[in-house]
Amino acid sequence: MYQNRSTRTREEANQMNMEAPSSDDQESNQRRRKRTYRRHTQQQIDEMDTFFKQCPNPNDAQRRELSLRTGLDPTQIKFWFQNRRTSLKVQTDRDENELLKIENEKLRDELDRYKGAISTTCKVCGSSSNAGEMSHEEQQLRLENALLRKEIKGLNEKQKIVELAVVGMDELTKLARTYGPPLWIPTNYVTEILNGEEYMKYFPRGNGPNTCGLRLEGSKESVVVMINAPDLVDILMDVNQWSNMFCGIVSRAATLEVLSTGVGGNYDGALQVMTAEFQVPSPHVPTRQNHFVRYCKLHPDGIWVVADVSLHLLNAASASSSSSSTASRTNRRPSGCLIETLPNGLTKVTWIENVEVDDQVVQNIYKPLVNSGLAFGAKRWVATLHRQSDRLFFRTATNVPREHHVRLTPEGKKSILNLAERLVASFSTSIGSSTTHAWTKVPGNGPEVVMVMTKRYIDESSIDKPVSVVLSAATSFWLPVPPRRVFDFLRDQNTRKHWDILSAGGIVHELAHISNGRDSGNYVSLFRITSENSEQSDVVVLQENCTDVTGSYVVYAPVQIPTMHEILNGGDSSRLTLLPSGFAIFPDGCITNGGPIMNVGSGGSLVTVAFQIIVDSIPHARLALGSITTVNTLIKNTVERIRTAVMPNGI
């Protein structure tokens, strides 16, 4: 037993000797433990931390440099940077997780609000089934959602509008650069008219299919005008200048939204949504309303293109529901003009009008004019552009012949021409069948249908700006006399007494005569009418006469003498409110000998006569029947005097 115990004791001792480390090993382990847990000084940490902010992953050379600066081994520096990067990544991940948790909680809360909102929503109509219990947050949420849906819909529509404009401009450019048959058919009164069947072959898809029940009406005309191309582009892209230049055609216009203003400081790439109402100056011809996009582009060859494309395909439902009985149903297919710069400040303009229209409600005497394309076609747009560009040129010209019996300064001339321009614009936009005009037919017998309406008149030139009631009356009638002869008769001061009741028995003195076009019929006159049996009147008559190959105007208005003296001296005429009366003369559309439209032998004339009279100084007074009777008699007597005077057996 003793031997066994001693043997076991020796074995345990040997095992202990084998497992126990030597003194050298113990010292080595102690050094290793000290090296593992030894901390860097704050200075060393700051030095490495500063470097870490600039370079979190230094290379060998940078670690050796840090070793010299900190007294640490490059290996220690390497491990410190590794640990620092790992620690930073862990912290970043932790922060992101916290943010995700917060966002998740918000989404859960929002989901609960949606569930609550859905529970209070009628499944049939989508509105609140218990609006009184809906919280402000829920109401605000609904409003925000509705606005977002509207914004998304608007973005989609804008993209469609842009695509429509690009396709439309491409079609317009191809139409303008295609000449002669079979697409374009030459005529003797409109340069070219569009062949509808060939058009659908050239553009089988185009901007939508033909609208059922509408007649295709297309025409093309070119002209050279005295205006440079950029100035003309500016006029076309400014709705006020555009509607003012073409006031005989554009009765109302507005820019609804500007999608692009262009690039390079001009209108290259400009895109705007517009609405306009096109007219013939007569209450008996329905206007043509259009909602369209206007796109302007400068092509690489230096030619400007201004294209109009109807938006009826994008809002056909709203368009059909908002149609007016006083406006023809119409769609404006790609229309507009190509503008090419020529030497010496001249510009060539190629104009295209391409529309679909339902004109069944046009009065019979105007149907030949409308069907010929002279009422709304390219010929009329180009003729107006030619006349108005002449007017702009003559306004600034210094060598224009003038006949004055009054002192007229350059400033006075400018003021007179500005006033006359407003006179014609006011007359043109007030006698048409615009949807803003509440024309009423006057009962009575006879071939002439007299239309009347009332409107408020504010005298801006007076200090207290009194408001009165104005009665407007107009009618249109046919004469078997060429338009030019009718125009010359109405504008002539010597024949005025044959139709103007105020001039009968008196003498008409022309005080000023200012030419504003190359045609001798385009000028502004200042008249004074005196009677032998009465004292001189305290008013003068301002009259503008303008004519082109498609129509003519004779428009006049009385002006107080003191006010006219101020204008002649260069005073501001913009505040003067006028009540213009006058005549619009158009060919009847019948061509008898293939000659120029306005010359003798070209058929008859369609004449619209309109008067505006102040009938009451009380703004809200009811219109007296006697006033209607008086103006109705005045209109019919004037028509009869004109008919008697210009007929072959007349003067």
C-alpha positions as CSV (number, residue, x, y, z in Angstrom):
1,M,0.0,0.0,0.0
2,Y,2.8,2.4,0.9
3,Q,4.6,1.6,-2.3
4,N,1.4,2.2,-4.3
5,R,0.9,5.6,-2.6
6,S,4.5,6.6,-3.2
7,T,4.3,5.6,-6.8
8,R,1.1,7.7,-7.2
9,T,2.7,10.7,-5.5
10,R,5.7,10.6,-7.9
11,E,3.4,10.4,-11.0
12,E,1.4,13.4,-9.8
13,A,4.6,15.3,-9.1
14,N,5.9,14.4,-12.6
15,Q,2.6,15.5,-14.1
16,M,2.8,18.8,-12.2
17,N,6.3,19.4,-13.4
18,M,5.3,18.8,-17.0
19,E,2.3,21.2,-16.8
20,A,3.8,24.0,-14.9
21,P,5.6,26.6,-16.9
22,S,9.2,27.5,-16.3
23,S,10.2,30.9,-14.9
24,D,11.3,32.1,-18.4
25,D,7.8,31.2,-19.8
26,Q,6.1,33.0,-17.0
27,E,8.1,36.1,-17.7
28,S,7.3,35.9,-21.4
29,N,3.6,35.5,-20.7
30,Q,3.6,38.5,-18.4
31,R,5.3,40.6,-21.2
32,R,2.7,39.4,-23.7
33,R,-0.2,40.3,-21.3
34,K,1.3,43.8,-20.7
35,R,1.7,44.3,-24.4
36,T,-1.9,43.3,-25.1
37,Y,-3.5,45.6,-22.6
38,R,-1.2,48.6,-22.8
39,R,-3.2,51.7,-23.8
40,H,-2.0,54.4,-26.1
41,T,-1.5,57.8,-24.7
42,Q,-4.1,60.5,-25.4
43,Q,-1.5,62.4,-27.5
44,Q,-1.0,59.3,-29.7
45,I,-4.7,58.8,-30.1
46,D,-5.3,62.4,-31.0
47,E,-2.6,62.3,-33.6
48,M,-4.0,59.2,-35.2
49,D,-7.5,60.4,-35.0
50,T,-6.6,63.6,-36.7
51,F,-5.0,61.7,-39.5
52,F,-7.9,59.3,-39.7
53,K,-10.3,62.1,-40.5
54,Q,-8.2,62.9,-43.5
55,C,-7.3,59.4,-44.5
56,P,-9.0,56.5,-42.8
57,N,-6.9,53.9,-44.7
58,P,-3.2,54.9,-44.7
59,N,-0.6,53.1,-46.8
60,D,2.8,51.8,-45.6
61,A,4.6,55.1,-46.1
62,Q,1.9,57.0,-44.1
63,R,2.0,54.4,-41.3
64,R,5.8,54.7,-41.1
65,E,5.4,58.5,-40.9
66,L,2.8,58.2,-38.1
67,S,5.2,55.7,-36.3
68,L,7.9,58.4,-36.2
69,R,5.4,61.0,-35.0
70,T,3.7,58.8,-32.3
71,G,6.4,56.4,-31.3
72,L,4.3,53.4,-32.1
73,D,5.1,50.5,-34.3
74,P,3.7,50.5,-37.8
75,T,1.9,47.3,-37.0
76,Q,0.2,48.9,-34.0
77,I,-0.8,51.8,-36.1
78,K,-2.3,49.4,-38.7
79,F,-4.3,47.6,-36.1
80,W,-5.5,50.9,-34.6
81,F,-6.8,52.1,-37.9
82,Q,-8.5,48.8,-38.6
83,N,-10.3,48.9,-35.2
84,R,-11.2,52.5,-35.8
85,R,-12.8,51.8,-39.1
86,T,-14.7,48.8,-37.7
87,S,-15.9,50.8,-34.7
88,L,-17.1,53.6,-37.0
89,K,-19.0,51.2,-39.3
90,V,-20.6,49.6,-36.3
91,Q,-21.7,53.0,-35.0
92,T,-23.1,54.0,-38.4
93,D,-25.0,50.8,-38.7
94,R,-26.4,51.3,-35.2
95,D,-27.6,54.8,-36.1
96,E,-29.2,53.7,-39.3
97,N,-31.0,50.9,-37.5
98,E,-32.3,53.5,-35.0
99,L,-33.6,55.7,-37.9
100,L,-35.2,52.7,-39.6
101,K,-37.0,51.8,-36.3
102,I,-38.3,55.4,-36.0
103,E,-39.4,55.4,-39.7
104,N,-41.1,52.1,-39.2
105,E,-43.0,53.4,-36.3
106,K,-44.1,56.4,-38.3
107,L,-45.3,54.1,-41.1
108,R,-47.2,51.9,-38.7
109,D,-48.9,55.0,-37.3
110,E,-49.7,56.3,-40.8
111,L,-51.1,52.8,-41.7
112,D,-53.3,53.0,-38.6
113,R,-54.6,56.4,-39.7
114,Y,-55.3,55.1,-43.2
115,K,-57.2,52.1,-41.7
116,G,-59.2,54.5,-39.6
117,A,-60.0,56.7,-42.6
118,I,-61.1,53.8,-44.7
119,S,-63.4,52.6,-41.9
120,T,-65.2,56.0,-42.1
121,T,-65.4,56.1,-45.9
122,C,-68.5,55.2,-47.9
123,K,-67.6,52.3,-50.2
124,V,-70.0,53.5,-52.8
125,C,-69.1,57.2,-53.3
126,G,-65.8,57.4,-51.6
127,S,-66.7,60.3,-49.3
128,S,-66.8,60.3,-45.5
129,S,-69.6,58.3,-44.0
130,N,-69.3,60.3,-40.8
131,A,-67.7,63.6,-41.6
132,G,-68.4,65.1,-38.3
133,E,-66.1,62.6,-36.6
134,M,-63.3,63.0,-39.1
135,S,-60.2,64.5,-37.5
136,H,-58.4,67.5,-38.9
137,E,-55.4,65.3,-39.7
138,E,-57.6,63.0,-41.8
139,Q,-59.1,65.9,-43.7
140,Q,-55.7,67.4,-44.3
141,L,-54.5,63.9,-45.5
142,R,-57.4,63.7,-48.0
143,L,-56.7,67.2,-49.3
144,E,-53.0,66.4,-49.7
145,N,-53.8,63.2,-51.6
146,A,-56.2,65.1,-53.9
147,L,-53.5,67.7,-54.7
148,L,-51.0,65.0,-55.4
149,R,-53.4,63.2,-57.7
150,K,-54.0,66.5,-59.5
151,E,-50.3,67.2,-59.8
152,I,-49.6,63.8,-61.2
153,K,-52.4,64.2,-63.7
154,G,-51.0,67.6,-64.7
155,L,-47.6,66.2,-65.2
156,N,-49.0,63.5,-67.5
157,E,-51.0,66.1,-69.4
158,K,-48.0,68.3,-69.9
159,Q,-46.0,65.5,-71.3
160,K,-48.9,64.7,-73.7
161,I,-49.1,68.4,-74.7
162,V,-45.4,68.5,-75.5
163,E,-45.6,65.4,-77.6
164,L,-48.7,66.8,-79.4
165,A,-46.8,70.1,-80.1
166,V,-43.8,68.3,-81.5
167,V,-45.9,66.1,-83.9
168,G,-47.9,69.2,-84.9
169,M,-44.9,71.3,-85.7
170,D,-43.5,68.5,-87.9
171,E,-46.8,68.2,-89.7
172,L,-47.0,72.0,-90.2
173,T,-43.4,72.2,-91.6
174,K,-44.1,69.4,-94.1
175,L,-47.4,71.1,-95.2
176,A,-45.6,74.4,-95.7
177,R,-42.7,72.8,-97.7
178,T,-45.0,70.8,-100.0
179,Y,-46.1,72.7,-103.1
180,G,-48.8,72.3,-105.6
181,P,-51.1,69.3,-106.5
182,P,-52.1,66.9,-105.4
183,L,-51.9,68.1,-101.8
184,W,-52.4,71.8,-102.6
185,I,-54.9,73.0,-105.2
186,P,-54.3,76.5,-106.6
187,T,-57.3,78.8,-106.9
188,N,-57.9,82.3,-108.3
189,Y,-58.7,83.9,-104.9
190,V,-56.8,81.9,-102.4
191,T,-53.3,80.9,-103.4
192,E,-53.7,77.2,-102.4
193,I,-56.4,75.2,-100.7
194,L,-55.9,71.8,-99.0
195,N,-57.1,68.6,-100.6
196,G,-58.7,66.8,-97.7
197,E,-58.4,63.3,-99.2
198,E,-54.7,63.8,-100.1
199,Y,-54.1,65.3,-96.6
200,M,-55.3,62.1,-94.9
201,K,-53.0,60.1,-97.2
202,Y,-50.0,62.2,-96.3
203,F,-50.9,62.2,-92.6
204,P,-53.0,59.1,-92.0
205,R,-52.7,59.4,-88.2
206,G,-51.6,63.0,-87.8
207,N,-53.2,64.7,-84.7
208,G,-56.1,62.3,-84.4
209,P,-58.8,61.1,-86.8
210,N,-61.3,63.4,-88.5
211,T,-64.0,64.5,-86.1
212,C,-67.4,63.2,-87.2
213,G,-69.7,65.9,-88.7
214,L,-66.9,68.5,-89.2
215,R,-65.8,70.0,-92.5
216,L,-62.0,70.1,-93.2
217,E,-61.0,73.6,-94.2
218,G,-57.3,74.2,-95.1
219,S,-55.5,77.0,-97.0
220,K,-51.9,78.3,-97.5
221,E,-50.7,81.7,-98.5
222,S,-47.2,83.4,-98.6
223,V,-46.3,87.1,-98.4
224,V,-43.2,89.3,-98.0
225,V,-43.6,91.9,-95.2
226,M,-41.6,94.9,-93.9
227,I,-40.8,93.6,-90.5
228,N,-37.8,91.5,-89.3
229,A,-38.3,87.9,-88.3
230,P,-37.5,88.2,-84.5
231,D,-39.9,91.1,-84.1
232,L,-42.7,89.2,-85.8
233,V,-42.0,86.1,-83.6
234,D,-42.2,88.4,-80.5
235,I,-45.6,89.6,-81.7
236,L,-47.0,86.1,-82.3
237,M,-45.8,84.8,-78.9
238,D,-47.2,87.7,-76.9
239,V,-51.0,87.2,-76.7
240,N,-51.7,90.9,-76.3
241,Q,-49.7,92.0,-79.3
242,W,-51.0,89.1,-81.3
243,S,-54.6,89.8,-80.6
244,N,-54.1,93.5,-81.2
245,M,-52.4,93.0,-84.6
246,F,-55.1,90.6,-85.7
247,C,-58.0,92.3,-83.9
248,G,-60.3,91.9,-86.9
249,I,-59.9,88.1,-86.6
250,V,-59.2,87.5,-82.9
251,S,-62.0,88.7,-80.8
252,R,-60.7,87.3,-77.5
253,A,-57.5,85.5,-76.5
254,A,-55.6,84.6,-73.4
255,T,-52.5,82.6,-72.4
256,L,-53.6,79.9,-69.9
257,E,-50.2,78.4,-69.0
258,V,-46.6,78.9,-70.1
259,L,-44.9,75.5,-70.3
260,S,-41.6,76.8,-71.6
261,T,-40.3,80.4,-72.2
262,G,-37.7,79.3,-74.7
263,V,-33.9,79.2,-74.5
264,G,-31.1,81.5,-75.5
265,G,-32.9,84.7,-74.6
266,N,-35.6,84.3,-77.3
267,Y,-38.7,82.2,-78.0
268,D,-36.8,79.2,-79.4
269,G,-38.5,76.2,-77.8
270,A,-41.3,78.4,-76.2
271,L,-44.5,76.4,-75.5
272,Q,-47.7,77.9,-74.2
273,V,-51.3,76.8,-73.8
274,M,-53.7,79.4,-75.2
275,T,-57.4,80.0,-75.8
276,A,-58.8,82.2,-78.6
277,E,-62.0,83.1,-80.3
278,F,-61.9,83.9,-84.0
279,Q,-64.5,86.0,-85.8
280,V,-65.9,87.7,-88.8
281,P,-66.9,91.3,-87.7
282,S,-70.7,90.6,-87.8
283,P,-73.1,89.5,-85.2
284,H,-74.6,87.0,-87.7
285,V,-71.5,84.8,-88.1
286,P,-70.7,82.4,-85.2
287,T,-67.2,82.7,-83.7
288,R,-64.8,79.8,-83.7
289,Q,-63.4,78.9,-80.3
290,N,-60.1,77.1,-79.9
291,H,-58.1,75.7,-77.0
292,F,-54.6,75.0,-78.4
293,V,-50.9,74.8,-77.7
294,R,-48.6,77.3,-79.5
295,Y,-45.1,76.0,-80.1
296,C,-42.2,78.2,-81.4
297,K,-39.0,76.7,-82.8
298,L,-35.9,78.1,-84.6
299,H,-34.8,75.5,-87.1
300,P,-31.2,74.9,-88.0
301,D,-31.7,76.6,-91.4
302,G,-32.6,79.9,-89.7
303,I,-36.4,79.6,-90.3
304,W,-38.7,80.3,-87.4
305,V,-41.8,78.1,-87.1
306,V,-44.8,79.0,-84.9
307,A,-47.3,76.1,-84.8
308,D,-50.8,75.9,-83.2
309,V,-52.3,72.5,-82.4
310,S,-55.7,72.0,-80.9
311,L,-56.0,70.3,-77.5
312,H,-59.4,68.9,-78.2
313,L,-58.0,65.3,-78.2
314,L,-56.8,65.8,-74.6
315,N,-60.0,67.3,-73.2
316,A,-62.7,66.2,-75.7
317,A,-65.2,65.6,-72.9
318,S,-64.9,69.0,-71.4
319,A,-64.9,70.7,-74.8
320,S,-68.1,69.1,-75.8
321,S,-69.8,69.9,-72.5
322,S,-68.8,73.5,-72.6
323,S,-69.7,74.3,-76.2
324,S,-71.6,77.5,-76.8
325,S,-74.5,78.1,-79.1
326,T,-72.9,81.3,-80.3
327,A,-69.7,79.5,-81.3
328,S,-69.1,77.0,-84.1
329,R,-67.7,73.6,-83.1
330,T,-64.2,73.6,-84.4
331,N,-60.8,71.9,-84.0
332,R,-57.6,73.5,-85.0
333,R,-55.3,71.0,-86.7
334,P,-51.6,72.0,-87.1
335,S,-51.8,75.7,-88.2
336,G,-49.4,78.6,-88.1
337,C,-46.5,80.0,-90.1
338,L,-43.0,79.7,-91.3
339,I,-40.9,82.9,-91.0
340,E,-37.9,83.3,-93.2
341,T,-35.5,86.3,-93.0
342,L,-34.8,88.1,-96.3
343,P,-32.3,90.9,-97.1
344,N,-33.0,94.6,-96.4
345,G,-35.1,93.9,-93.3
346,L,-37.8,92.0,-95.1
347,T,-39.4,88.7,-94.1
348,K,-41.2,86.0,-96.0
349,V,-44.1,84.4,-94.2
350,T,-45.8,81.2,-95.3
351,W,-49.1,80.9,-93.4
352,I,-51.3,77.8,-93.1
353,E,-54.8,77.5,-91.6
354,N,-56.0,73.9,-91.2
355,V,-59.2,73.5,-89.2
356,E,-62.2,71.2,-88.9
357,V,-65.4,73.2,-88.4
358,D,-69.2,72.8,-88.2
359,D,-70.5,76.0,-89.8
360,Q,-74.1,74.9,-90.5
361,V,-75.4,77.8,-88.4
362,V,-73.8,80.5,-90.6
363,Q,-76.4,82.8,-92.2
364,N,-77.0,82.2,-95.9
365,I,-75.5,85.5,-97.1
366,Y,-72.2,84.7,-95.4
367,K,-71.9,81.0,-96.4
368,P,-70.1,81.7,-99.7
369,L,-67.6,83.9,-97.9
370,V,-67.0,81.3,-95.2
371,N,-66.8,78.4,-97.6
372,S,-64.4,80.2,-99.9
373,G,-61.8,80.4,-97.0
374,L,-61.7,84.2,-97.2
375,A,-63.4,84.6,-93.8
376,F,-61.1,82.5,-91.6
377,G,-58.4,81.2,-94.1
378,A,-54.7,81.9,-94.5
379,K,-55.5,84.6,-97.1
380,R,-57.1,86.8,-94.5
381,W,-54.4,86.3,-91.9
382,V,-51.7,87.1,-94.4
383,A,-53.6,90.2,-95.8
384,T,-54.0,91.5,-92.2
385,L,-50.3,90.8,-91.4
386,H,-49.3,92.7,-94.6
387,R,-51.4,95.7,-93.8
388,Q,-50.4,95.8,-90.1
389,S,-46.7,95.5,-90.9
390,D,-47.1,98.5,-93.3
391,R,-48.7,100.4,-90.4
392,L,-45.8,99.7,-88.1
393,F,-43.4,100.9,-90.8
394,F,-45.3,104.0,-91.6
395,R,-45.6,104.9,-87.9
396,T,-41.9,105.5,-87.6
397,A,-41.2,106.7,-91.1
398,T,-40.3,110.4,-91.5
399,N,-40.8,110.8,-95.2
400,V,-44.5,109.8,-95.3
401,P,-46.7,112.5,-97.1
402,R,-49.1,114.2,-94.8
403,E,-51.8,116.8,-95.1
404,H,-52.4,118.8,-92.0
405,H,-54.4,121.9,-91.2
406,V,-53.4,121.6,-87.5
407,R,-50.1,121.6,-85.8
408,L,-48.9,118.1,-85.4
409,T,-45.7,117.1,-83.6
410,P,-44.0,113.7,-84.0
411,E,-45.3,112.9,-80.6
412,G,-48.7,114.1,-81.6
413,K,-48.6,111.8,-84.7
414,K,-47.7,108.8,-82.5
415,S,-50.4,109.6,-80.0
416,I,-53.1,110.0,-82.8
417,L,-52.1,106.7,-84.4
418,N,-52.1,104.9,-81.1
419,L,-55.6,106.2,-80.4
420,A,-56.8,105.2,-83.9
421,E,-55.4,101.7,-83.4
422,R,-57.4,101.3,-80.2
423,L,-60.4,102.7,-82.1
424,V,-60.3,100.0,-84.7
425,A,-59.5,97.2,-82.2
426,S,-62.5,98.3,-80.0
427,F,-64.8,98.4,-82.9
428,S,-63.7,95.0,-84.4
429,T,-64.1,93.1,-81.1
430,S,-67.4,94.7,-80.2
431,I,-69.5,93.9,-83.3
432,G,-68.8,90.2,-83.6
433,S,-70.8,87.3,-82.2
434,S,-68.4,86.7,-79.3
435,T,-69.7,84.5,-76.5
436,T,-69.2,87.5,-74.2
437,H,-71.8,89.5,-76.2
438,A,-75.4,89.2,-75.3
439,W,-76.9,90.2,-78.7
440,T,-80.7,90.4,-78.9
441,K,-82.7,90.4,-82.1
442,V,-85.0,93.5,-82.5
443,P,-88.5,92.4,-83.7
444,G,-89.5,93.9,-87.0
445,N,-90.0,93.5,-90.7
446,G,-87.5,93.9,-93.5
447,P,-84.4,92.0,-94.9
448,E,-82.0,93.5,-92.3
449,V,-82.0,91.8,-88.9
450,V,-80.9,94.4,-86.3
451,M,-79.1,93.1,-83.2
452,V,-78.8,95.1,-80.0
453,M,-77.0,94.8,-76.7
454,T,-76.2,97.0,-73.7
455,K,-73.0,97.3,-71.8
456,R,-71.5,99.6,-69.1
457,Y,-69.4,102.5,-70.2
458,I,-66.8,104.1,-67.9
459,D,-65.4,107.4,-68.9
460,E,-61.7,107.0,-67.9
461,S,-60.8,110.5,-69.1
462,S,-63.1,112.1,-66.5
463,I,-61.9,112.7,-62.9
464,D,-64.9,111.1,-61.3
465,K,-65.1,108.3,-64.0
466,P,-68.9,108.3,-64.4
467,V,-70.5,105.1,-65.5
468,S,-73.2,105.1,-68.2
469,V,-75.3,102.6,-70.2
470,V,-74.3,102.2,-73.8
471,L,-76.6,100.7,-76.4
472,S,-74.9,98.9,-79.3
473,A,-76.7,98.1,-82.5
474,A,-75.5,96.3,-85.6
475,T,-76.8,94.6,-88.7
476,S,-75.3,93.1,-91.8
477,F,-76.6,93.4,-95.4
478,W,-75.7,92.6,-98.9
479,L,-75.0,95.0,-101.8
480,P,-74.6,94.1,-105.4
481,V,-71.6,96.4,-105.6
482,P,-67.9,95.6,-105.4
483,P,-66.4,96.1,-102.0
484,R,-63.8,98.7,-103.0
485,R,-66.6,101.0,-104.3
486,V,-68.5,100.7,-101.0
487,F,-65.3,101.4,-99.1
488,D,-64.4,104.5,-101.1
489,F,-67.9,105.8,-100.7
490,L,-68.0,105.4,-97.0
491,R,-64.5,106.9,-96.3
492,D,-64.8,109.9,-98.6
493,Q,-65.5,113.2,-96.7
494,N,-67.4,114.6,-99.7
495,T,-69.9,111.8,-99.7
496,R,-70.3,111.5,-96.0
497,K,-73.5,113.6,-96.0
498,H,-75.3,110.9,-98.0
499,W,-75.3,108.5,-95.1
500,D,-74.3,110.3,-91.9
501,I,-77.2,112.1,-90.4
502,L,-74.9,114.5,-88.4
503,S,-73.2,115.6,-91.6
504,A,-76.4,116.2,-93.5
505,G,-76.7,119.9,-94.4
506,G,-73.2,120.6,-93.0
507,I,-69.7,120.9,-94.2
508,V,-67.0,118.3,-93.4
509,H,-63.5,119.7,-92.9
510,E,-60.5,117.4,-92.9
511,L,-58.1,118.8,-90.3
512,A,-55.5,116.0,-90.6
513,H,-54.7,113.1,-92.9
514,I,-52.0,110.6,-91.9
515,S,-51.1,107.8,-94.2
516,N,-50.3,104.4,-92.5
517,G,-50.0,102.1,-95.5
518,R,-49.0,101.8,-99.1
519,D,-52.6,101.6,-100.2
520,S,-54.1,105.1,-100.6
521,G,-57.1,103.8,-98.6
522,N,-55.1,103.3,-95.5
523,Y,-55.0,106.5,-93.4
524,V,-56.2,108.3,-90.3
525,S,-58.3,111.4,-90.6
526,L,-59.4,114.1,-88.3
527,F,-62.7,115.7,-89.3
528,R,-64.7,118.7,-88.0
529,I,-68.3,118.9,-89.0
530,T,-69.9,122.4,-89.1
531,S,-73.4,123.4,-90.1
532,E,-74.3,126.7,-91.8
533,N,-77.3,127.2,-89.6
534,S,-75.7,126.4,-86.2
535,E,-72.7,127.2,-84.1
536,Q,-69.6,125.1,-84.4
537,S,-69.7,121.8,-82.6
538,D,-67.4,121.2,-79.6
539,V,-66.3,117.8,-81.0
540,V,-64.1,116.5,-83.8
541,V,-64.3,113.1,-85.4
542,L,-61.4,110.7,-85.4
543,Q,-61.6,108.2,-88.3
544,E,-59.4,105.4,-89.5
545,N,-59.8,103.8,-92.9
546,C,-58.0,100.5,-93.6
547,T,-58.3,98.1,-96.4
548,D,-56.6,94.9,-97.8
549,V,-57.5,92.3,-100.3
550,T,-59.9,90.5,-98.0
551,G,-61.8,93.3,-96.3
552,S,-62.1,97.0,-95.3
553,Y,-63.0,99.1,-92.3
554,V,-64.3,102.6,-91.8
555,V,-64.3,103.3,-88.1
556,Y,-64.9,106.7,-86.3
557,A,-65.7,108.2,-83.0
558,P,-66.3,111.7,-81.6
559,V,-63.7,113.3,-79.4
560,Q,-63.9,116.5,-77.4
561,I,-61.9,119.4,-78.9
562,P,-59.9,120.1,-75.6
563,T,-59.0,116.5,-75.4
564,M,-57.9,116.3,-79.0
565,H,-55.7,119.4,-78.6
566,E,-53.9,117.6,-75.7
567,I,-53.4,114.5,-77.9
568,L,-52.2,116.6,-80.9
569,N,-49.5,118.0,-78.6
570,G,-48.3,114.5,-77.7
571,G,-50.5,113.9,-74.7
572,D,-51.2,110.4,-73.4
573,S,-54.3,108.9,-75.3
574,S,-54.3,105.6,-73.5
575,R,-56.9,106.8,-70.8
576,L,-59.3,108.1,-73.4
577,T,-62.4,105.8,-73.6
578,L,-64.0,105.8,-77.1
579,L,-67.3,104.7,-78.4
580,P,-66.5,103.7,-82.0
581,S,-69.1,103.3,-84.7
582,G,-68.5,102.3,-88.3
583,F,-68.5,99.7,-91.1
584,A,-66.9,96.4,-91.9
585,I,-66.9,95.5,-95.6
586,F,-66.2,92.1,-97.0
587,P,-66.6,90.4,-100.4
588,D,-69.6,88.1,-100.7
589,G,-67.4,85.3,-101.9
590,C,-68.7,85.3,-105.4
591,I,-66.0,85.6,-108.1
592,T,-67.4,86.7,-111.5
593,N,-64.3,87.2,-113.6
594,G,-61.4,85.7,-111.7
595,G,-60.0,89.2,-111.0
596,P,-58.7,90.5,-107.7
597,I,-61.1,90.2,-104.8
598,M,-61.6,93.9,-104.0
599,N,-61.7,95.3,-107.6
600,V,-64.7,96.1,-109.7
601,G,-66.5,93.1,-111.2
602,S,-65.6,90.7,-108.3
603,G,-69.1,90.3,-107.1
604,G,-71.1,92.0,-104.3
605,S,-70.3,93.2,-100.8
606,L,-71.3,92.2,-97.3
607,V,-71.5,95.2,-95.1
608,T,-71.9,95.4,-91.3
609,V,-72.9,98.7,-89.8
610,A,-72.7,99.3,-86.1
611,F,-73.5,102.3,-83.8
612,Q,-72.8,102.8,-80.1
613,I,-74.9,105.4,-78.2
614,I,-75.0,106.4,-74.6
615,V,-78.7,106.0,-73.6
616,D,-78.6,106.5,-69.8
617,S,-76.3,107.9,-67.2
618,I,-77.7,105.5,-64.5
619,P,-75.6,102.3,-64.7
620,H,-78.3,99.9,-63.6
621,A,-81.3,101.6,-65.3
622,R,-83.6,99.5,-67.4
623,L,-83.3,100.1,-71.1
624,A,-86.2,102.1,-72.4
625,L,-88.1,100.8,-75.4
626,G,-87.8,104.2,-77.0
627,S,-84.0,103.9,-77.1
628,I,-84.2,100.6,-79.0
629,T,-86.7,102.0,-81.4
630,T,-84.5,105.1,-82.0
631,V,-81.4,103.1,-82.7
632,N,-83.3,100.6,-84.8
633,T,-84.6,103.4,-87.0
634,L,-81.1,105.0,-87.3
635,I,-79.6,101.7,-88.4
636,K,-82.3,101.0,-91.0
637,N,-82.3,104.6,-92.4
638,T,-78.5,104.4,-92.7
639,V,-78.6,101.2,-94.6
640,E,-81.2,102.6,-97.0
641,R,-79.2,105.7,-97.6
642,I,-76.1,103.7,-98.4
643,R,-78.0,101.3,-100.7
644,T,-79.6,104.2,-102.6
645,A,-76.3,106.0,-103.0
646,V,-74.0,103.2,-104.2
647,M,-76.4,101.4,-106.4
648,P,-75.7,101.9,-110.2
649,N,-78.5,104.4,-110.4
650,G,-77.1,106.3,-107.4
651,I,-74.4,109.0,-107.2
